[in-house]
Each structure stands twice: as C-alpha cells, then as structure tokens.
Amino acid sequence: MAGEFTFTDHPIFRDMIDEAVKTGARSIQLDLQEVEYIDSAGLGMFLVANERSGEEGWKFSISNPREKVQKMFTLAKLETIVPIITD
C-alpha cells in the first residue's frame, strides 16, 4: 500500500482481502510504510478486516505505519483492537 488510504479505496481493499483469503492465506499483514495519510474510512476498513479475520479464522495485522498514520491509530485507539507490528 502507498500514498493515501481513504474511502475511495474501499472496493480495492475489499477485493485484495477477498483474493488473499481465497488463496488460503491464514494471515494477512499490511505494510503501511509507504502510506502517508489515512482517513476515518480507512481506519474503519481495518476494523472490518480485523473483525472478519476473527469470524473466518485467519489473522490480520498492520505493520510499519509512518508517524502521521500511527498518530491516527493512537487517536482512534486502533492499536487496542488491531495488532500493529513495527520493525
């Protein structure tokens, strides 16, 4: 993922998750190192993916958020719900 992650990315994000699950992936980790901005809809998409992972028996996590994106996660308390991995 790169650039901005906003409401307009919802169909692409959903399709990406669907394709990974169809291949039998047991874990999906999104690297956000190149994501510069995320809006509330983007945060919501991560919550939906995390909820879906629990329902379907696979793991969802986020890695390497930039400082600005990490601040959004902190404000939304996303790190208390979705695993966030930093290298």
N, C-alpha and C positions, 0 to 999 in steps of 0.2 A: 504494500500500500504506500502511496505517496501523495504529497500535496495536501488537499483538503478532504475531509471526510464529513459529508453533510447529508441532508435529507435526499438530495438528488441521487446519491449513491446507493440508496436502499435496494433497488432491483438488482444491481450488480453484486452487492454484498450478499443478498439472499441467494442468488444463483451460485456464487462462489462457495458458500457454506453447503448448499444442496449438492453441488458436484463433489465436494470433499467427502461428504457423508456417503454419497452413492458409491464412491470408490472403496468404502470400508474403513475410512480413517477413524481411528479410535481417539485421536487427539488433534485439535486444531489450535495452533498458536499463531497469532497475527503479529508480525513485526511492524511496529509503528515508527521505526527510526526515521523514516522519510516523510512522516505525516506532520505537517506544520500547524494544522488547525483542525479542530473537531467541534461540531455544534451539538446542541442537546439531542437532536435526532440521531446523530452518530453515537452518542452515549447510549441512547435507547436501543439502538441496533445491537450493541454489545450486550446489553442486558437480556434482550430477546434471545440472542445466540447462546448466552450462558444458561438461560432457563431451558432452552431446547436441548442443550447438551445433557443437562440433568435428566430430562424426560426420556431421552433416547439412549443414554448410557455411553456417551463419549465425553471427552474433556475439552474445555475451551479456556484459553488464556490469551493474554496480551503481553507483548514484550517490547522493551526499548522505547518507551514513549519519550519524546522530547520534553523539555522543561515546561513549555507552554501547555502542551497536551496533558502532562502529568498534573499541572495545576487544575485543569478542568476535572480530571479524575478525582482529585482531592476534594474540590468544592462539592462535587456530586456524591462523594463517599463511595465511588465506584470500586476502589480497591478493597472495600469490605465485602464486596459481592463477587467480583471477577478477579481471578488470580492475575497479578501483574508481575512479570519477571523482568528484572533489569540485569544486564550483563556487566 
